[in-house]
Amino acid sequence: MPLMIASWKIAPALAAGNTIVVKPASYTPLSTLKLAEIISSFVPPGVINVVAGPGADVGEALVRHPQVDKVAFTGSTEVGRRIMALAAETVKNVTLELGGKSPNILLEDADLDLAVPGSLFGVFLHSGQLCESGTRLFVPDRLHDEVVERLVALTKTLQIGHPLDPATDVGPVISKRQKETVLSYIEAGKQEGATIVCGGHEVEVPGCEGGHFVAPTIFSNVTNDMKIAQEEIFGPVLSIIRYHDVEEAMAMANDTIYGLAAGVWTRDVNKAYAIAGRLQAGVVWINDWHMLRNDAPFGGYKQSGIGREMGKYSLDAYTQLKHVHTSMVPELGKRKWYQVLFSRLNAIMKK
């Protein structure tokens, strides 16, 4: 993911003829450094530059710098707000791809053989460390118990282990600090009255002692106003929320500060299209999740960001429009502005 995120920004910036300074995330700089090294072998010196270091120091200095004309950032909404404030000092253009609390709606006619594993893929890929993860699963009353039972049974088969082991389904979270954050959200969910039906604890993996593993966790009896349903956890935690009818599901789905992604599972694609049009999200998957295209826009509504990445849409963020006017009328007397001005001068002189 760090490599992909860097390429989503570097490629359109280069294509539009810009020079670039990349500040990789503090925990994951290596792939970006290697990418910049490769690119530097076939572009002139100074076209691509990498400055590594803490965001609070290096990142803020770059955002504030008067010679930086545009900032593109992927990260949390909290940091995105800070970048907007700093960019405002020099009125910089910004593209922000921020947090999410993406709603995943199962309709009553959903194919559960597809929707259940698809929903788990939507939330547990990369241990839940994807901004567009489907962390809120809306389930109709009639299907609730069966869906929970299926989700738990399938989750318990997932292999937690070393991320480079092909047998691993769920790897670690990025750091000790993030592990503690995820565990604190799990505790908050319990305190608010949600029920843990699976996971909810730290895991020790043989051969990876001291690693930062959290068991894939599922909460039931979640209400949409709970902390675990409103705040981005960025870990392997799923909140199941019951609904009575589709109108209620859509209202709860949109009842968040975020609007990055959403999903609908149904056998009726036309019904899904109607729902997709009303969901406040930049990406809506129907009977799928995490499927992105290089030629399709990616970005969020509301506090999930500003602008779009990928495809022709991304190029717009790295270019500026300019209007250049050239007159092809050489005679002064034929210029409209001269005719107007001259007639007024004559009128004044006659007075």
Rosetta blueprint (number, residue, H / E / L):
1 M L
2 P H
3 L H
4 M H
5 I H
6 A H
7 S H
8 W H
9 K H
10 I H
11 A H
12 P H
13 A H
14 L H
15 A H
16 A L
17 G L
18 N L
19 T L
20 I E
21 V E
22 V E
23 K L
24 P L
25 A L
26 S L
27 Y L
28 T L
29 P L
30 L H
31 S H
32 T H
33 L H
34 K H
35 L H
36 A H
37 E H
38 I H
39 I H
40 S H
41 S L
42 F L
43 V L
44 P L
45 P L
46 G L
47 V L
48 I E
49 N E
50 V E
51 V L
52 A L
53 G L
54 P L
55 G H
56 A H
57 D H
58 V H
59 G H
60 E H
61 A H
62 L H
63 V H
64 R H
65 H L
66 P L
67 Q L
68 V L
69 D L
70 K E
71 V E
72 A E
73 F E
74 T E
75 G L
76 S L
77 T H
78 E H
79 V H
80 G H
81 R H
82 R H
83 I H
84 M H
85 A H
86 L H
87 A H
88 A L
89 E L
90 T L
91 V L
92 K L
93 N E
94 V E
95 T E
96 L E
97 E E
98 L L
99 G L
100 G L
101 K L
102 S L
103 P E
104 N E
105 I E
106 L E
107 L L
108 E L
109 D L
110 A L
111 D L
112 L H
113 D H
114 L H
115 A H
116 V H
117 P H
118 G H
119 S H
120 L H
121 F H
122 G H
123 V H
124 F H
125 L H
126 H H
127 S H
128 G H
129 Q L
130 L L
131 C L
132 E L
133 S L
134 G L
135 T L
136 R E
137 L E
138 F E
139 V E
140 P E
141 D H
142 R H
143 L H
144 H H
145 D H
146 E H
147 V H
148 V H
149 E H
150 R H
151 L H
152 V H
153 A H
154 L H
155 T H
156 K L
157 T L
158 L L
159 Q L
160 I E
161 G L
162 H L
163 P L
164 L L
165 D L
166 P L
167 A L
168 T L
169 D L
170 V E
171 G L
172 P L
173 V L
174 I L
175 S L
176 K H
177 R H
178 Q H
179 K H
180 E H
181 T H
182 V H
183 L H
184 S H
185 Y H
186 I H
187 E H
188 A H
189 G H
190 K H
191 Q H
192 E L
193 G L
194 A L
195 T E
196 I E
197 V E
198 C E
199 G L
200 G L
201 H L
202 E E
203 V E
204 E L
205 V L
206 P L
207 G L
208 C L
209 E L
210 G L
211 G L
212 H L
213 F E
214 V E
215 A L
216 P L
217 T E
218 I E
219 F E
220 S E
221 N L
222 V L
223 T L
224 N L
225 D L
226 M L
227 K H
228 I H
229 A H
230 Q H
231 E L
232 E L
233 I L
234 F L
235 G L
236 P L
237 V E
238 L E
239 S E
240 I E
241 I E
242 R E
243 Y E
244 H L
245 D L
246 V H
247 E H
248 E H
249 A H
250 M H
251 A H
252 M H
253 A H
254 N H
255 D L
256 T L
257 I L
258 Y L
259 G L
260 L L
261 A E
262 A E
263 G E
264 V E
265 W E
266 T L
267 R L
268 D L
269 V H
270 N H
271 K H
272 A H
273 Y H
274 A H
275 I H
276 A H
277 G H
278 R H
279 L L
280 Q L
281 A L
282 G L
283 V E
284 V E
285 W E
286 I E
287 N L
288 D L
289 W L
290 H L
291 M L
292 L L
293 R L
294 N L
295 D L
296 A L
297 P L
298 F E
299 G L
300 G L
301 Y L
302 K H
303 Q H
304 S H
305 G E
306 I E
307 G L
308 R L
309 E E
310 M L
311 G H
312 K H
313 Y H
314 S H
315 L H
316 D H
317 A L
318 Y L
319 T L
320 Q L
321 L L
322 K L
323 H L
324 V L
325 H L
326 T L
327 S L
328 M L
329 V L
330 P L
331 E L
332 L H
333 G H
334 K H
335 R L
336 K H
337 W H
338 Y H
339 Q H
340 V H
341 L H
342 F H
343 S H
344 R H
345 L H
346 N H
347 A H
348 I H
349 M H
350 K H
351 K L
